Amino acid sequence: MVPHGTESRGSRGKFASMSPKIEPTEADAEGLEVRKRILGAALSAFVEGGYAQTSTLEIATRARVSKRELYSLFGNKEAMLVACITERAQRIKAPVDLPAVRDRGMLAKVLTAFGTKLLTETTDPVVVAVFRLAISEAVHAPKVAHALDSIARKPTRDSLRTIMANARSTDLVAGEPDAMAETFLALLWGDLMTGLLLQAINRPSTSEISRRASGASTAFLKLHPTPG
């Protein structure tokens, strides 16, 4: 018998095992699921009916949550759209495992890989829809456009600028990194995004994206020979 006020080692282990350690994990998982459901419902509603016309009640109904729960997680409708953009923007970021650039052949491969990744993720119909939303709501919800620019576009351009700066430091190309990054993006995109935003063209296929990225790399290297 265990004296009053004391516990045996076995009982401590028993009580410890009975403690609700799993509950926070389950609660977190449930919270993430609710958040995911709300963002999915919000994005669908925004894309289908427009940001201004979509009510929080409609989003809550689609997500099968109360308006109170919706507001406790996001605060307002604009915050929901910013969160939608933030999650989608993570996919647009440049790959972080690109190899070191030691010669122009490797530079061509790196730029092609970069361009392929960027086009593949950014031409996704949902991502294009997010861009369209950000543009349409730039005046009424400026945080939306700012989020898209700071979370998606800026990191991508910074990564490309780093590639160009490294290539210049090893005398593989001549030019200013910022200008070279802009040139490559212009070669890569052309008027593709404009066509997608206007729904005037279809999303390019995997093979078309590969050809486009490879062509942009080849054209870029012709425009920027080695120094001297």
Buried (B, 14 or more C-beta within 10 A) or exposed (E): EEEEEEEEEEEEEEEEEEEEEEEEEEEEEEEEEBBEBBBBBBBBBBBEEEBEEBEBEBBBBBBEBEEEBBBEBBEEBBBBBBBBBBBBBEBBBBEEEBEEBEEBEBBBBBBBBBBBBBBBBBBBEEBBBBBBBBEBBBEEBEBBBBBBBEBBBEBBBEBBBBBBBBBBEBEBBEBEBEEBBBBBBEBBBEEBBEBBBEEEEEBBEEEBBBEBBBBBBBBBBEEBEEEE
